[in-house]
Amino acid sequence: MTDSLRDLEKTKLNQETSLISWLELQRFFAAGLAISVEKELDLVEVAYQFSIDNKQIVNDWLQAKRIAPVSDQLARDWFENKADVWAVVVKPWILVQDATTRPSAINH
């Protein structure tokens, strides 16, 4: 994939990333489709790697616990605090990140 195509794909994912109430994502969590992304990772980059099905990098993040299905405890904390999260859809997954983190691509 060329750099310009990769940049175009990342720009598209960036535009699809939004701040949303965790309360609105409950059905995705209940279905096991909500994936938590640690705040040190760039949410848009993670979404891009999911979108191109880069199994090696995604597996590395899973093994290192940098990404994981949203835990019951985290979901409960976000629910009780009526928290907002950054979210982006990479079907069938909803990638979410604590709203105290601002995905780097959004800063541009």
Secondary structure by P-SEA (a helix, b strand, c coil): ccaaaaaaaaaaaaaabbbbbcccaaaaaaaccbbbbcccccaaaaaaaaaacaaaaaaaaaaacccccccaaaaaaaaaacbbbbbbbcccbbbbcccccccccccc
